[in-house]
């Protein structure tokens, strides 16, 4: 199953969800197409499973990272920024698919993933609201602030290269500085 998921991620990222076929995926992992249907009855089920796995892992890892942070809203914001960036830079393929192929999900599959995304966004919104209430962050619309922060942080996945001129730690430091300068009271 892990080999099928890994190949599915590779093929969807390389060719896009619409162009990727289960027949091609079966060939990639050395299965007969009929055998693949035992694992994923449809291409939609494969995409949903990949994004669901990513979102559940992201939520779990983020909850653990925030549990290790001091209760201070600024410390939690720093922790959120660092965790989001490091997790996303490590999982670029999954992030790409979860963000750019989301539009291909349908019905209940889409509703379920959107609910998980809202849960993730709510973590950052809550941190921003707590920081505003404590007078550590400028008053404003926490939801819009969270969307802006998430877009900036996730955008690093599009240009980051491990062999690039900046280390992941430098990228975290720069982004943390940008977030705090933009929101600190």
C-alpha positions as CSV (number, residue, x, y, z in Angstrom):
1,X,0.0,0.0,0.0
2,X,2.9,2.4,0.8
3,X,4.4,1.8,-2.6
4,X,1.0,2.6,-4.3
5,X,0.6,5.8,-2.3
6,X,4.2,6.9,-3.0
7,X,3.8,6.2,-6.8
8,X,0.4,8.0,-6.8
9,X,1.9,11.1,-5.2
10,X,4.8,11.0,-7.7
11,X,2.5,10.6,-10.7
12,X,-0.1,13.1,-9.7
13,X,2.6,15.7,-9.0
14,X,4.4,15.0,-12.3
15,X,1.3,14.8,-14.5
16,X,-1.6,16.3,-12.6
17,X,-4.6,14.4,-11.3
18,X,-6.6,14.6,-14.5
19,X,-3.8,13.2,-16.6
20,X,-2.8,10.4,-14.2
21,X,-4.6,7.1,-14.7
22,X,-5.0,4.1,-12.4
23,X,-3.7,2.0,-15.2
24,X,-0.5,4.0,-15.3
25,X,-0.3,3.8,-11.5
26,X,-0.7,0.0,-11.7
27,X,2.1,-0.3,-14.2
28,X,4.3,1.9,-12.1
29,X,4.0,-0.4,-9.1
30,X,4.0,-3.6,-11.1
31,X,0.4,-4.6,-10.5
32,X,-2.4,-5.6,-12.8
33,X,-5.0,-2.8,-13.1
34,X,-7.6,-5.1,-11.6
35,X,-5.4,-5.7,-8.5
36,X,-5.1,-2.0,-7.9
37,X,-8.8,-1.6,-7.7
38,X,-8.7,-3.8,-4.5
39,X,-6.8,-0.9,-2.9
40,X,-8.4,2.1,-4.5
41,X,-11.7,1.5,-6.4
42,X,-11.5,4.9,-8.2
43,X,-9.0,7.6,-8.9
44,X,-11.1,9.9,-6.7
45,X,-10.6,7.5,-3.8
46,X,-6.8,7.5,-4.3
47,X,-6.7,11.3,-4.3
48,X,-9.0,11.6,-1.3
49,X,-6.9,9.0,0.6
50,X,-3.6,10.9,-0.2
51,X,-5.0,14.3,0.9
52,X,-6.8,12.8,3.9
53,X,-3.6,11.1,5.1
54,X,-1.6,14.4,4.6
55,X,-4.2,16.5,6.5
56,X,-4.5,14.0,9.4
57,X,-0.7,13.8,9.8
58,X,-0.4,17.6,9.6
59,X,-3.0,18.1,12.3
60,X,-1.5,15.5,14.6
61,X,2.1,16.8,14.1
62,X,1.0,20.4,14.6
63,X,-0.9,19.6,17.8
64,X,2.2,17.8,19.2
65,X,4.5,20.8,18.2
66,X,2.2,23.3,19.8
67,X,1.9,21.2,23.0
68,X,5.7,21.6,23.3
69,X,5.4,25.4,23.1
70,X,5.1,27.7,26.2
71,X,1.6,29.1,26.6
72,X,2.6,32.6,25.6
73,X,0.9,33.5,22.3
74,X,4.1,34.9,20.7
75,X,6.0,31.7,21.6
76,X,3.1,29.7,20.1
77,X,3.1,31.8,17.0
78,X,6.9,31.3,16.6
79,X,6.3,27.5,17.1
80,X,3.5,27.4,14.6
81,X,5.5,29.2,11.9
82,X,8.6,27.0,12.5
83,X,6.6,23.8,12.5
84,X,4.4,24.7,9.5
85,X,7.5,25.6,7.4
86,X,9.6,22.6,8.4
87,X,6.8,20.2,7.9
88,X,5.7,21.6,4.6
89,X,9.3,21.8,3.2
90,X,9.8,18.2,4.2
91,X,6.5,17.1,2.6
92,X,6.5,19.3,-0.6
93,X,4.9,16.6,-2.8
94,X,2.0,16.0,-0.4
95,X,1.5,19.8,0.1
96,X,1.5,20.4,-3.6
97,X,-1.2,17.8,-4.1
98,X,-3.3,18.8,-1.1
99,X,-3.3,22.4,-2.3
100,X,-3.4,22.2,-6.1
101,X,-5.4,19.1,-6.7
102,X,-8.0,19.8,-4.0
103,X,-10.2,21.2,-6.7
104,X,-10.6,17.6,-8.2
105,X,-12.2,16.3,-5.0
106,X,-16.0,15.9,-5.1
107,X,-18.9,15.7,-2.7
108,X,-18.3,14.2,0.7
109,X,-14.6,13.8,-0.1
110,X,-14.2,17.5,-0.6
111,X,-16.4,18.4,2.4
112,X,-14.3,16.2,4.7
113,X,-11.0,17.7,3.5
114,X,-12.3,21.2,3.8
115,X,-13.4,20.5,7.4
116,X,-9.8,19.3,8.2
117,X,-8.4,22.4,6.6
118,X,-10.7,24.6,8.7
119,X,-9.5,22.8,11.8
120,X,-5.9,23.5,10.8
121,X,-6.6,27.2,10.1
122,X,-8.4,27.5,13.4
123,X,-5.2,26.6,15.3
124,X,-3.5,29.7,13.9
125,X,-6.6,31.9,14.2
126,X,-6.8,31.0,17.9
127,X,-3.1,31.8,18.4
128,X,-3.6,35.2,16.7
129,X,-6.8,35.9,18.7
130,X,-5.0,35.1,22.0
131,X,-2.1,37.3,21.0
132,X,-4.4,40.2,20.2
133,X,-6.3,39.7,23.5
134,X,-3.0,39.7,25.4
135,X,-1.9,42.9,23.7
136,X,1.1,41.2,22.1
137,X,-0.3,41.3,18.5
138,X,-2.0,44.2,16.8
139,X,-5.8,44.1,16.7
140,X,-7.2,43.0,13.4
141,X,-9.0,40.3,11.6
142,X,-7.4,37.1,12.9
143,X,-8.9,35.0,10.1
144,X,-7.5,37.2,7.3
145,X,-4.2,37.4,9.2
146,X,-4.1,33.6,9.4
147,X,-4.9,33.2,5.7
148,X,-2.1,35.6,4.8
149,X,0.4,33.9,7.0
150,X,-0.5,30.4,5.7
151,X,-0.3,31.6,2.1
152,X,3.2,33.1,2.7
153,X,4.5,30.1,4.6
154,X,3.1,27.4,2.3
155,X,4.4,29.4,-0.7
156,X,7.9,28.6,0.3
157,X,7.3,25.1,-1.0
158,X,7.2,26.4,-4.5
159,X,10.7,27.9,-4.5
160,X,12.6,26.0,-1.7
161,X,15.4,23.7,-2.8
162,X,17.5,21.7,-0.3
163,X,20.6,22.7,-2.3
164,X,19.6,26.4,-2.4
165,X,21.5,29.2,-0.7
166,X,19.3,29.2,2.5
167,X,19.0,26.4,5.0
168,X,15.6,25.5,6.3
169,X,16.5,27.1,9.6
170,X,17.3,30.4,7.9
171,X,14.0,30.2,6.0
172,X,12.2,29.7,9.3
173,X,14.1,32.6,10.9
174,X,13.3,35.0,8.0
175,X,9.6,34.0,7.9
176,X,9.2,34.2,11.6
177,X,10.6,37.7,11.5
178,X,8.2,38.7,8.7
179,X,5.2,37.3,10.6
180,X,6.1,38.9,13.9
181,X,6.9,42.3,12.2
182,X,3.6,42.2,10.4
183,X,1.6,41.3,13.5
184,X,3.4,42.4,16.7
185,X,1.9,45.2,18.7
